[in-house]
């Protein structure tokens, strides 16, 4: 086996690892997202990956639908779902703080637990669905 064959094999393993990690992260964050929406919590951002959106110039993997911004970031080692908070961030738009019933903090305990545990539950459900 020469150097190029070994390099190709390593790069294919790295690519497969990043793709599988991306699927796991997406399913996990989708669980939080769907549970939050079902419980009436406003979701401000759904991100797969960290950092700025993938793309160049005005062509970026970022779009806004309703009150939610969706994006695919450059660093594929995680993701997050940002929900409306009662305490607005510095520099946040004033209309975001105008909906206290749409915050996670305003929901009953059982709904908070549903939103929190929906991500791990989706990760447990994924292999069952694949199988």
N, CA, C and O atoms as CSV, one atom per row, in Angstrom:
chain,resi,resn,atom,element,x,y,z
A,1,UNK,N,N,0.857,-1.180,0.000
A,1,UNK,CA,C,0.000,0.000,0.000
A,1,UNK,C,C,0.891,1.227,0.000
A,1,UNK,O,O,1.784,1.351,0.838
A,2,UNK,N,N,0.654,2.126,-0.930
A,2,UNK,CA,C,1.471,3.327,-0.990
A,2,UNK,C,C,0.827,4.462,-0.196
A,2,UNK,O,O,-0.251,4.309,0.379
A,3,UNK,N,N,1.499,5.574,-0.181
A,3,UNK,CA,C,1.063,6.718,0.627
A,3,UNK,C,C,-0.296,7.246,0.198
A,3,UNK,O,O,-1.128,7.571,1.045
A,4,UNK,N,N,-0.533,7.337,-1.118
A,4,UNK,CA,C,-1.805,7.887,-1.595
A,4,UNK,C,C,-2.990,7.010,-1.231
A,4,UNK,O,O,-4.064,7.519,-0.911
A,5,UNK,N,N,-2.808,5.703,-1.277
A,5,UNK,CA,C,-3.891,4.799,-0.870
A,5,UNK,C,C,-4.225,4.970,0.608
A,5,UNK,O,O,-5.394,4.990,0.993
A,6,UNK,N,N,-3.190,5.093,1.427
A,6,UNK,CA,C,-3.402,5.299,2.862
A,6,UNK,C,C,-4.070,6.630,3.150
A,6,UNK,O,O,-4.957,6.708,4.000
A,7,UNK,N,N,-3.650,7.690,2.441
A,7,UNK,CA,C,-4.245,9.012,2.641
A,7,UNK,C,C,-5.710,9.013,2.210
A,7,UNK,O,O,-6.557,9.620,2.865
A,8,UNK,N,N,-6.005,8.323,1.096
A,8,UNK,CA,C,-7.386,8.248,0.640
A,8,UNK,C,C,-8.253,7.494,1.640
A,8,UNK,O,O,-9.392,7.882,1.900
A,9,UNK,N,N,-7.717,6.424,2.194
A,9,UNK,CA,C,-8.467,5.639,3.168
A,9,UNK,C,C,-8.752,6.452,4.430
A,9,UNK,O,O,-9.865,6.416,4.955
A,10,UNK,N,N,-7.754,7.180,4.914
A,10,UNK,CA,C,-7.948,8.021,6.099
A,10,UNK,C,C,-8.961,9.114,5.814
A,10,UNK,O,O,-9.837,9.371,6.639
A,11,UNK,N,N,-8.858,9.763,4.656
A,11,UNK,CA,C,-9.802,10.834,4.339
A,11,UNK,C,C,-11.225,10.295,4.188
A,11,UNK,O,O,-12.179,10.990,4.538
A,12,UNK,N,N,-11.387,9.087,3.680
A,12,UNK,CA,C,-12.738,8.532,3.565
A,12,UNK,C,C,-13.312,8.217,4.952
A,12,UNK,O,O,-14.513,8.379,5.171
A,13,UNK,N,N,-12.467,7.769,5.889
A,13,UNK,CA,C,-12.933,7.552,7.264
A,13,UNK,C,C,-13.329,8.861,7.923
A,13,UNK,O,O,-14.349,8.926,8.609
A,14,UNK,N,N,-12.540,9.897,7.725
A,14,UNK,CA,C,-12.851,11.204,8.306
A,14,UNK,C,C,-14.160,11.725,7.728
A,14,UNK,O,O,-15.003,12.234,8.466
A,15,UNK,N,N,-14.339,11.603,6.410
A,15,UNK,CA,C,-15.579,12.056,5.775
A,15,UNK,C,C,-16.786,11.289,6.317
A,15,UNK,O,O,-17.814,11.892,6.625
A,16,UNK,N,N,-16.671,9.977,6.436
A,16,UNK,CA,C,-17.773,9.167,6.966
A,16,UNK,C,C,-18.088,9.553,8.415
A,16,UNK,O,O,-19.254,9.598,8.807
A,17,UNK,N,N,-17.053,9.829,9.205
A,17,UNK,CA,C,-17.251,10.241,10.594
A,17,UNK,C,C,-18.002,11.565,10.670
A,17,UNK,O,O,-18.922,11.709,11.475
A,18,UNK,N,N,-17.619,12.531,9.841
A,18,UNK,CA,C,-18.274,13.846,9.850
A,18,UNK,C,C,-19.726,13.718,9.402
A,18,UNK,O,O,-20.605,14.367,9.970
A,19,UNK,N,N,-19.988,12.896,8.396
A,19,UNK,CA,C,-21.372,12.702,7.929
A,19,UNK,C,C,-22.218,12.050,9.019
A,19,UNK,O,O,-23.335,12.497,9.283
A,20,UNK,N,N,-21.704,11.007,9.651
A,20,UNK,CA,C,-22.466,10.331,10.712
A,20,UNK,C,C,-22.687,11.246,11.902
A,20,UNK,O,O,-23.778,11.272,12.472
A,21,UNK,N,N,-21.662,11.997,12.284
A,21,UNK,CA,C,-21.815,12.951,13.379
A,21,UNK,C,C,-22.852,14.011,13.026
A,21,UNK,O,O,-23.646,14.411,13.878
A,22,UNK,N,N,-22.849,14.466,11.775
A,22,UNK,CA,C,-23.843,15.437,11.326
A,22,UNK,C,C,-25.260,14.912,11.421
A,22,UNK,O,O,-26.168,15.641,11.822
A,23,UNK,N,N,-25.461,13.645,11.054
A,23,UNK,CA,C,-26.789,13.028,11.149
A,23,UNK,C,C,-27.228,12.954,12.608
A,23,UNK,O,O,-28.363,13.300,12.935
A,24,UNK,N,N,-26.332,12.504,13.485
A,24,UNK,CA,C,-26.673,12.413,14.910
A,24,UNK,C,C,-27.013,13.780,15.498
A,24,UNK,O,O,-27.979,13.914,16.249
A,25,UNK,N,N,-26.226,14.782,15.160
A,25,UNK,CA,C,-26.471,16.133,15.674
A,25,UNK,C,C,-27.790,16.671,15.142
A,25,UNK,O,O,-28.576,17.251,15.890
A,26,UNK,N,N,-28.034,16.478,13.836
A,26,UNK,CA,C,-29.278,16.971,13.244
A,26,UNK,C,C,-30.492,16.341,13.900
A,26,UNK,O,O,-31.444,17.047,14.234
A,27,UNK,N,N,-30.482,15.033,14.091
A,27,UNK,CA,C,-31.615,14.330,14.706
A,27,UNK,C,C,-31.810,14.806,16.148
A,27,UNK,O,O,-32.940,15.010,16.589
A,28,UNK,N,N,-30.709,14.982,16.877
A,28,UNK,CA,C,-30.781,15.438,18.263
A,28,UNK,C,C,-31.412,16.834,18.343
A,28,UNK,O,O,-32.354,17.055,19.105
A,29,UNK,N,N,-30.889,17.754,17.561
A,29,UNK,CA,C,-31.407,19.126,17.588
A,29,UNK,C,C,-32.825,19.200,17.029
A,29,UNK,O,O,-33.621,20.029,17.468
A,30,UNK,N,N,-33.142,18.346,16.072
A,30,UNK,CA,C,-34.507,18.307,15.542
A,30,UNK,C,C,-35.492,17.900,16.629
A,30,UNK,O,O,-36.615,18.402,16.667
A,31,UNK,N,N,-35.081,16.991,17.515
A,31,UNK,CA,C,-35.935,16.611,18.633
A,31,UNK,C,C,-36.261,17.797,19.532
A,31,UNK,O,O,-37.419,18.018,19.886
A,32,UNK,N,N,-35.228,18.560,19.901
A,32,UNK,CA,C,-35.469,19.762,20.707
A,32,UNK,C,C,-36.376,20.744,19.964
A,32,UNK,O,O,-37.300,21.310,20.548
A,33,UNK,N,N,-36.105,20.940,18.674
A,33,UNK,CA,C,-36.858,21.894,17.858
A,33,UNK,C,C,-38.334,21.519,17.773
A,33,UNK,O,O,-39.205,22.355,18.012
A,34,UNK,N,N,-38.613,20.268,17.434
A,34,UNK,CA,C,-40.008,19.844,17.283
A,34,UNK,C,C,-40.758,19.885,18.608
A,34,UNK,O,O,-41.931,20.259,18.644
A,35,UNK,N,N,-40.096,19.505,19.695
A,35,UNK,CA,C,-40.748,19.548,21.006
A,35,UNK,C,C,-41.026,20.987,21.421
A,35,UNK,O,O,-42.088,21.284,21.967
A,36,UNK,N,N,-40.078,21.878,21.165
A,36,UNK,CA,C,-40.287,23.287,21.510
A,36,UNK,C,C,-41.455,23.864,20.726
A,36,UNK,O,O,-42.302,24.556,21.291
A,37,UNK,N,N,-41.506,23.586,19.433
A,37,UNK,CA,C,-42.614,24.077,18.612
A,37,UNK,C,C,-43.944,23.499,19.090
A,37,UNK,O,O,-44.943,24.215,19.149
A,38,UNK,N,N,-43.966,22.207,19.431
A,38,UNK,CA,C,-45.206,21.567,19.890
A,38,UNK,C,C,-45.681,22.140,21.216
A,38,UNK,O,O,-46.882,22.180,21.483
A,39,UNK,N,N,-44.748,22.583,22.046
A,39,UNK,CA,C,-45.108,23.154,23.350
A,39,UNK,C,C,-45.363,24.658,23.283
A,39,UNK,O,O,-45.676,25.271,24.304
A,40,UNK,N,N,-45.239,25.255,22.121
A,40,UNK,CA,C,-45.519,26.674,21.972
A,40,UNK,C,C,-44.363,27.586,22.345
A,40,UNK,O,O,-44.575,28.761,22.643
A,41,UNK,N,N,-43.159,27.069,22.332
A,41,UNK,CA,C,-41.974,27.880,22.621
A,41,UNK,C,C,-41.455,28.427,21.296
A,41,UNK,O,O,-41.305,27.685,20.325
A,42,UNK,N,N,-41.184,29.722,21.263
A,42,UNK,CA,C,-40.666,30.324,20.036
A,42,UNK,C,C,-39.199,29.959,19.862
A,42,UNK,O,O,-38.383,30.168,20.759
A,43,UNK,N,N,-38.876,29.412,18.701
A,43,UNK,CA,C,-37.494,29.053,18.369
A,43,UNK,C,C,-36.925,30.159,17.491
A,43,UNK,O,O,-37.461,30.459,16.424
A,44,UNK,N,N,-35.829,30.764,17.954
A,44,UNK,CA,C,-35.214,31.855,17.218
A,44,UNK,C,C,-34.205,31.363,16.185
A,44,UNK,O,O,-34.089,31.942,15.106
A,45,UNK,N,N,-33.470,30.290,16.512
A,45,UNK,CA,C,-32.430,29.816,15.595
A,45,UNK,C,C,-32.273,28.308,15.708
A,45,UNK,O,O,-32.260,27.749,16.804
A,46,UNK,N,N,-32.155,27.659,14.549
A,46,UNK,CA,C,-31.843,26.235,14.454
A,46,UNK,C,C,-30.561,26.140,13.653
A,46,UNK,O,O,-30.536,26.467,12.466
A,47,UNK,N,N,-29.493,25.690,14.302
A,47,UNK,CA,C,-28.187,25.660,13.650
A,47,UNK,C,C,-27.622,24.252,13.651
A,47,UNK,O,O,-27.598,23.575,14.679
A,48,UNK,N,N,-27.174,23.830,12.497
A,48,UNK,CA,C,-26.425,22.581,12.353
A,48,UNK,C,C,-24.987,23.001,12.097
A,48,UNK,O,O,-24.651,23.458,11.004
A,49,UNK,N,N,-24.143,22.845,13.102
A,49,UNK,CA,C,-22.772,23.329,13.014
A,49,UNK,C,C,-22.637,24.665,13.718
A,49,UNK,O,O,-23.623,25.325,14.046
A,50,UNK,N,N,-21.391,25.045,13.939
A,50,UNK,CA,C,-21.101,26.311,14.618
A,50,UNK,C,C,-20.420,27.272,13.659
A,50,UNK,O,O,-19.948,26.883,12.591
A,51,UNK,N,N,-20.379,28.523,14.059
A,51,UNK,CA,C,-19.700,29.522,13.254
A,51,UNK,C,C,-20.634,30.182,12.265
A,51,UNK,O,O,-21.854,30.030,12.316
A,52,UNK,N,N,-20.010,30.925,11.359
A,52,UNK,CA,C,-20.808,31.624,10.351
A,52,UNK,C,C,-21.373,30.613,9.349
A,52,UNK,O,O,-20.855,29.504,9.217
A,53,UNK,N,N,-22.436,31.003,8.647
A,53,UNK,CA,C,-23.054,30.075,7.694
A,53,UNK,C,C,-22.105,29.698,6.558
A,53,UNK,O,O,-21.292,30.511,6.118
A,54,UNK,N,N,-22.220,28.460,6.093
A,54,UNK,CA,C,-21.423,27.982,4.973
A,54,UNK,C,C,-21.820,28.767,3.737
A,54,UNK,O,O,-23.007,28.960,3.476
A,55,UNK,N,N,-20.848,29.214,2.985
A,55,UNK,CA,C,-21.115,29.925,1.749
A,55,UNK,C,C,-20.141,31.064,1.557
A,55,UNK,O,O,-19.280,31.333,2.396
A,56,UNK,N,N,-20.304,31.722,0.431
A,56,UNK,CA,C,-19.432,32.837,0.077
A,56,UNK,C,C,-20.314,34.009,-0.337
A,56,UNK,O,O,-21.257,33.852,-1.112
A,57,UNK,N,N,-19.989,35.185,0.194
A,57,UNK,CA,C,-20.740,36.385,-0.168
A,57,UNK,C,C,-22.180,36.295,0.273
A,57,UNK,O,O,-22.472,35.956,1.420
A,58,UNK,N,N,-23.084,36.602,-0.649
A,58,UNK,CA,C,-24.502,36.561,-0.288
A,58,UNK,C,C,-25.108,35.175,-0.458
A,58,UNK,O,O,-26.262,34.957,-0.088
A,59,UNK,N,N,-24.351,34.239,-1.012
A,59,UNK,CA,C,-24.825,32.864,-1.193
A,59,UNK,C,C,-24.405,32.041,0.018
A,59,UNK,O,O,-23.318,31.464,0.044
A,60,UNK,N,N,-25.262,31.995,1.001
A,60,UNK,CA,C,-24.955,31.295,2.244
A,60,UNK,C,C,-26.073,30.317,2.578
A,60,UNK,O,O,-27.217,30.484,2.156
A,61,UNK,N,N,-25.713,29.286,3.351
A,61,UNK,CA,C,-26.707,28.306,3.792
A,61,UNK,C,C,-27.377,28.846,5.050
A,61,UNK,O,O,-27.163,28.343,6.154
A,62,UNK,N,N,-28.178,29.866,4.861
A,62,UNK,CA,C,-28.896,30.542,5.941
A,62,UNK,C,C,-30.197,31.080,5.354
A,62,UNK,O,O,-30.199,31.710,4.297
A,63,UNK,N,N,-31.298,30.827,6.050
A,63,UNK,CA,C,-32.577,31.361,5.614
A,63,UNK,C,C,-33.449,31.578,6.829
A,63,UNK,O,O,-33.212,31.013,7.897
A,64,UNK,N,N,-34.461,32.404,6.648
A,64,UNK,CA,C,-35.391,32.731,7.731
A,64,UNK,C,C,-36.792,32.364,7.264
A,64,UNK,O,O,-37.224,32.743,6.176
A,65,UNK,N,N,-37.490,31.619,8.111
A,65,UNK,CA,C,-38.884,31.271,7.839
A,65,UNK,C,C,-39.661,31.511,9.123
A,65,UNK,O,O,-39.369,30.909,10.157
A,66,UNK,N,N,-40.644,32.388,9.055
A,66,UNK,CA,C,-41.381,32.761,10.259
A,66,UNK,C,C,-40.472,33.526,11.203
A,66,UNK,O,O,-39.812,34.482,10.797
A,67,UNK,N,N,-40.434,33.109,12.461
A,67,UNK,CA,C,-39.573,33.744,13.455
A,67,UNK,C,C,-38.254,33.002,13.637
A,67,UNK,O,O,-37.465,33.355,14.514
A,68,UNK,N,N,-38.005,31.983,12.823
A,68,UNK,CA,C,-36.843,31.123,13.032
A,68,UNK,C,C,-35.818,31.303,11.927
A,68,UNK,O,O,-36.153,31.333,10.743
A,69,UNK,N,N,-34.553,31.423,12.340
A,69,UNK,CA,C,-33.434,31.467,11.399
A,69,UNK,C,C,-32.817,30.065,11.364
A,69,UNK,O,O,-32.500,29.493,12.407
A,70,UNK,N,N,-32.652,29.523,10.160
A,70,UNK,CA,C,-32.046,28.211,9.966
A,70,UNK,C,C,-30.689,28.428,9.318
A,70,UNK,O,O,-30.558,29.236,8.399
A,71,UNK,N,N,-29.666,27.700,9.801
A,71,UNK,CA,C,-28.360,27.843,9.172
A,71,UNK,C,C,-27.532,26.586,9.327
A,71,UNK,O,O,-27.743,25.779,10.233
A,72,UNK,N,N,-26.577,26.441,8.410
A,72,UNK,CA,C,-25.586,25.373,8.454
A,72,UNK,C,C,-24.242,26.059,8.622
A,72,UNK,O,O,-23.812,26.819,7.754
A,73,UNK,N,N,-23.571,25.786,9.752
A,73,UNK,CA,C,-22.317,26.456,10.060
A,73,UNK,C,C,-21.109,25.704,9.531
A,73,UNK,O,O,-21.209,24.544,9.132
A,74,UNK,N,N,-19.964,26.378,9.531
A,74,UNK,CA,C,-18.721,25.822,9.006
A,74,UNK,C,C,-18.137,24.712,9.873
A,74,UNK,O,O,-17.504,23.798,9.343
A,75,UNK,N,N,-18.328,24.764,11.174
A,75,UNK,CA,C,-17.706,23.791,12.075
A,75,UNK,C,C,-18.738,22.706,12.402
A,75,UNK,O,O,-19.662,22.951,13.177
A,76,UNK,N,N,-18.590,21.504,11.816
A,76,UNK,CA,C,-19.631,20.479,11.926
A,76,UNK,C,C,-19.541,19.623,13.188
A,76,UNK,O,O,-19.829,18.427,13.142
A,77,UNK,N,N,-19.151,20.209,14.297
A,77,UNK,CA,C,-18.979,19.428,15.524
A,77,UNK,C,C,-20.077,19.671,16.543
A,77,UNK,O,O,-19.872,19.416,17.730
A,78,UNK,N,N,-21.213,20.147,16.126
A,78,UNK,CA,C,-22.301,20.398,17.056
A,78,UNK,C,C,-23.420,21.159,16.380
A,78,UNK,O,O,-23.451,21.305,15.158
A,79,UNK,N,N,-24.317,21.630,17.180
A,79,UNK,CA,C,-25.445,22.400,16.698
A,79,UNK,C,C,-26.204,22.926,17.892
A,79,UNK,O,O,-25.879,22.597,19.032
A,80,UNK,N,N,-27.207,23.737,17.644
A,80,UNK,CA,C,-27.989,24.256,18.755
A,80,UNK,C,C,-29.342,24.739,18.280
A,80,UNK,O,O,-29.548,25.034,17.103
A,81,UNK,N,N,-30.261,24.810,19.233
A,81,UNK,CA,C,-31.578,25.391,19.030
A,81,UNK,C,C,-31.692,26.522,20.034
A,81,UNK,O,O,-31.682,26.290,21.243
A,82,UNK,N,N,-31.798,27.733,19.542
A,82,UNK,CA,C,-31.900,28.902,20.421
A,82,UNK,C,C,-33.374,29.268,20.554
A,82,UNK,O,O,-34.060,29.523,19.564
A,83,UNK,N,N,-33.847,29.288,21.804
A,83,UNK,CA,C,-35.252,29.583,22.069
A,83,UNK,C,C,-35.389,30.971,22.687
A,83,UNK,O,O,-34.426,31.525,23.217
A,84,UNK,N,N,-36.583,31.516,22.612
A,84,UNK,CA,C,-36.854,32.836,23.171
A,84,UNK,C,C,-36.686,32.796,24.678
A,84,UNK,O,O,-37.192,31.889,25.339
A,85,UNK,N,N,-35.983,33.766,25.217
A,85,UNK,CA,C,-35.727,33.840,26.652
A,85,UNK,C,C,-36.438,35.046,27.238
A,85,UNK,O,O,-36.667,36.039,26.547
A,86,UNK,N,N,-36.787,34.959,28.518
A,86,UNK,CA,C,-37.408,36.097,29.181
A,86,UNK,C,C,-36.431,37.248,29.332
A,86,UNK,O,O,-36.831,38.412,29.318
A,87,UNK,N,N,-35.161,36.933,29.476
A,87,UNK,CA,C,-34.144,37.962,29.618
A,87,UNK,C,C,-33.546,38.205,28.238
A,87,UNK,O,O,-32.794,37.369,27.737
A,88,UNK,N,N,-33.869,39.345,27.612
A,88,UNK,CA,C,-33.348,39.583,26.266
A,88,UNK,C,C,-31.834,39.804,26.293
A,88,UNK,O,O,-31.286,40.359,27.245
A,89,UNK,N,N,-31.183,39.358,25.232
A,89,UNK,CA,C,-29.753,39.574,25.110
A,89,UNK,C,C,-29.487,41.038,24.789
A,89,UNK,O,O,-30.340,41.714,24.215
A,90,UNK,N,N,-28.308,41.529,25.155
A,90,UNK,CA,C,-27.975,42.913,24.798
A,90,UNK,C,C,-28.004,43.092,23.287
A,90,UNK,O,O,-27.407,42.308,22.550
A,91,UNK,N,N,-28.690,44.110,22.841
A,91,UNK,CA,C,-28.791,44.382,21.412
A,91,UNK,C,C,-29.875,43.594,20.705
A,91,UNK,O,O,-29.994,43.683,19.483
A,92,UNK,N,N,-30.678,42.817,21.444
A,92,UNK,CA,C,-31.747,42.038,20.815
A,92,UNK,C,C,-32.884,42.957,20.404
A,92,UNK,O,O,-33.075,44.027,20.982
A,93,UNK,N,N,-33.628,42.531,19.408
A,93,UNK,CA,C,-34.775,43.315,18.944
A,93,UNK,C,C,-35.815,43.408,20.053
A,93,UNK,O,O,-36.066,42.415,20.736
A,94,UNK,N,N,-36.425,44.574,20.251
A,94,UNK,CA,C,-37.377,44.730,21.357
A,94,UNK,C,C,-38.617,43.865,21.246
A,94,UNK,O,O,-39.206,43.521,22.271
A,95,UNK,N,N,-39.038,43.497,20.036
A,95,UNK,CA,C,-40.249,42.676,19.908
A,95,UNK,C,C,-40.036,41.250,20.395
A,95,UNK,O,O,-41.012,40.547,20.657
A,96,UNK,N,N,-38.792,40.802,20.524
A,96,UNK,CA,C,-38.537,39.454,21.015
A,96,UNK,C,C,-38.917,39.318,22.487
A,96,UNK,O,O,-39.339,38.243,22.914
A,97,UNK,N,N,-38.777,40.376,23.260
A,97,UNK,CA,C,-39.117,40.323,24.674
A,97,UNK,C,C,-40.614,40.549,24.907
A,97,UNK,O,O,-41.067,40.478,26.049
A,98,UNK,N,N,-41.383,40.817,23.861
A,98,UNK,CA,C,-42.802,41.156,23.997
A,98,UNK,C,C,-43.706,39.929,24.071
A,98,UNK,O,O,-44.925,40.082,24.147
A,99,UNK,N,N,-43.158,38.732,24.052
A,99,UNK,CA,C,-43.961,37.516,24.062
A,99,UNK,C,C,-43.550,36.611,25.223
A,99,UNK,O,O,-42.926,35.574,24.998
A,100,UNK,N,N,-43.885,36.981,26.457
A,100,UNK,CA,C,-43.426,36.182,27.594
A,100,UNK,C,C,-44.050,34.785,27.660
A,100,UNK,O,O,-43.477,33.897,28.290
A,101,UNK,N,N,-45.195,34.569,27.033
A,101,UNK,CA,C,-45.807,33.240,27.081
A,101,UNK,C,C,-45.132,32.260,26.127
A,101,UNK,O,O,-45.370,31.055,26.209
A,102,UNK,N,N,-44.292,32.765,25.223
A,102,UNK,CA,C,-43.608,31.899,24.260
A,102,UNK,C,C,-42.208,31.504,24.715
A,102,UNK,O,O,-41.460,30.893,23.952
A,103,UNK,N,N,-41.851,31.841,25.936
A,103,UNK,CA,C,-40.527,31.470,26.441
A,103,UNK,C,C,-40.577,30.107,27.110
A,103,UNK,O,O,-41.625,29.669,27.584
A,104,UNK,N,N,-39.438,29.449,27.141
A,104,UNK,CA,C,-39.359,28.148,27.809
A,104,UNK,C,C,-39.577,28.312,29.304
A,104,UNK,O,O,-40.166,27.436,29.938
A,105,UNK,N,N,-39.116,29.415,29.879
A,105,UNK,CA,C,-39.261,29.649,31.315
A,105,UNK,C,C,-40.725,29.772,31.740
A,105,UNK,O,O,-41.063,29.473,32.886
A,106,UNK,N,N,-41.599,30.212,30.822
A,106,UNK,CA,C,-43.006,30.407,31.157
A,106,UNK,C,C,-43.820,29.108,31.078
A,106,UNK,O,O,-44.981,29.083,31.487
A,107,UNK,N,N,-43.237,28.061,30.569
A,107,UNK,CA,C,-43.965,26.807,30.394
A,107,UNK,C,C,-43.950,25.983,31.675
A,107,UNK,O,O,-43.044,26.135,32.494
A,108,UNK,N,N,-44.944,25.109,31.860
A,108,UNK,CA,C,-44.948,24.230,33.037
A,108,UNK,C,C,-43.759,23.258,33.005
A,108,UNK,O,O,-43.144,23.037,31.961
A,109,UNK,N,N,-43.461,22.697,34.151
A,109,UNK,CA,C,-42.303,21.826,34.292
A,109,UNK,C,C,-42.329,20.661,33.308
A,109,UNK,O,O,-41.296,20.321,32.732
A,110,UNK,N,N,-43.486,20.048,33.106
A,110,UNK,CA,C,-43.548,18.882,32.228
A,110,UNK,C,C,-43.185,19.253,30.788
A,110,UNK,O,O,-42.566,18.453,30.087
A,111,UNK,N,N,-43.563,20.460,30.337
A,111,UNK,CA,C,-43.204,20.885,28.983
A,111,UNK,C,C,-41.709,21.195,28.880
A,111,UNK,O,O,-41.083,20.919,27.857
A,112,UNK,N,N,-41.147,21.765,29.934
A,112,UNK,CA,C,-39.700,22.002,29.939
A,112,UNK,C,C,-38.944,20.688,29.820
A,112,UNK,O,O,-37.974,20.582,29.069
A,113,UNK,N,N,-39.399,19.686,30.571
A,113,UNK,CA,C,-38.747,18.379,30.531
A,113,UNK,C,C,-38.898,17.719,29.158
A,113,UNK,O,O,-37.971,17.069,28.674
A,114,UNK,N,N,-40.055,17.885,28.538
A,114,UNK,CA,C,-40.262,17.330,27.198
A,114,UNK,C,C,-39.272,17.945,26.219
A,114,UNK,O,O,-38.654,17.231,25.429
A,115,UNK,N,N,-39.117,19.262,26.265
A,115,UNK,CA,C,-38.193,19.943,25.353
A,115,UNK,C,C,-36.754,19.514,25.619
A,115,UNK,O,O,-35.992,19.291,24.679
A,116,UNK,N,N,-36.381,19.399,26.875
A,116,UNK,CA,C,-35.007,19.049,27.224
A,116,UNK,C,C,-34.676,17.607,26.827
A,116,UNK,O,O,-33.600,17.348,26.288
A,117,UNK,N,N,-35.587,16.671,27.089
A,117,UNK,CA,C,-35.298,15.263,26.835
A,117,UNK,C,C,-35.649,14.806,25.418
A,117,UNK,O,O,-35.396,13.653,25.069
A,118,UNK,N,N,-36.219,15.675,24.607
A,118,UNK,CA,C,-36.589,15.285,23.245
A,118,UNK,C,C,-35.358,15.001,22.383
A,118,UNK,O,O,-35.407,14.119,21.525
A,119,UNK,N,N,-34.269,15.717,22.588
A,119,UNK,CA,C,-33.052,15.479,21.811
A,119,UNK,C,C,-32.471,14.106,22.059
A,119,UNK,O,O,-32.282,13.353,21.105
A,120,UNK,N,N,-32.175,13.739,23.318
A,120,UNK,CA,C,-31.679,12.386,23.576
A,120,UNK,C,C,-32.680,11.298,23.178
A,120,UNK,O,O,-32.276,10.217,22.748
A,121,UNK,N,N,-33.968,11.570,23.315
A,121,UNK,CA,C,-34.968,10.575,22.926
A,121,UNK,C,C,-34.921,10.321,21.419
A,121,UNK,O,O,-35.081,9.183,20.977
A,122,UNK,N,N,-34.706,11.360,20.641
A,122,UNK,CA,C,-34.586,11.185,19.189
A,122,UNK,C,C,-33.335,10.389,18.845
A,122,UNK,O,O,-33.351,9.583,17.914
A,123,UNK,N,N,-32.237,10.609,19.594
A,123,UNK,CA,C,-31.026,9.825,19.357
A,123,UNK,C,C,-31.242,8.348,19.688
A,123,UNK,O,O,-30.656,7.483,19.036
A,124,UNK,N,N,-32.067,8.047,20.683
A,124,UNK,CA,C,-32.377,6.657,21.004
A,124,UNK,C,C,-33.338,6.052,19.984
A,124,UNK,O,O,-33.298,4.847,19.733
A,125,UNK,N,N,-34.192,6.873,19.400
A,125,UNK,CA,C,-35.160,6.395,18.418
A,125,UNK,C,C,-34.537,6.172,17.041
A,125,UNK,O,O,-35.017,5.338,16.273
A,126,UNK,N,N,-33.480,6.907,16.727
A,126,UNK,CA,C,-32.857,6.814,15.403
A,126,UNK,C,C,-32.409,5.400,15.038
A,126,UNK,O,O,-32.751,4.942,13.947
A,127,UNK,N,N,-31.663,4.676,15.883
A,127,UNK,CA,C,-31.268,3.314,15.483
A,127,UNK,C,C,-32.451,2.365,15.317
A,127,UNK,O,O,-32.408,1.450,14.495
A,128,UNK,N,N,-33.500,2.586,16.094
A,128,UNK,CA,C,-34.689,1.746,15.953
A,128,UNK,C,C,-35.324,1.978,14.581
A,128,UNK,O,O,-35.731,1.029,13.912
A,129,UNK,N,N,-35.407,3.224,14.174
A,129,UNK,CA,C,-35.981,3.550,12.860
A,129,UNK,C,C,-35.095,3.030,11.732
A,129,UNK,O,O,-35.604,2.527,10.731
A,130,UNK,N,N,-33.781,3.145,11.882
A,130,UNK,CA,C,-32.861,2.653,10.863
A,130,UNK,C,C,-32.943,1.137,10.750
A,130,UNK,O,O,-32.916,0.591,9.647
A,131,UNK,N,N,-33.043,0.459,11.888
A,131,UNK,CA,C,-33.106,-0.998,11.894
A,131,UNK,C,C,-34.395,-1.482,11.254
A,131,UNK,O,O,-34.627,-2.688,11.168
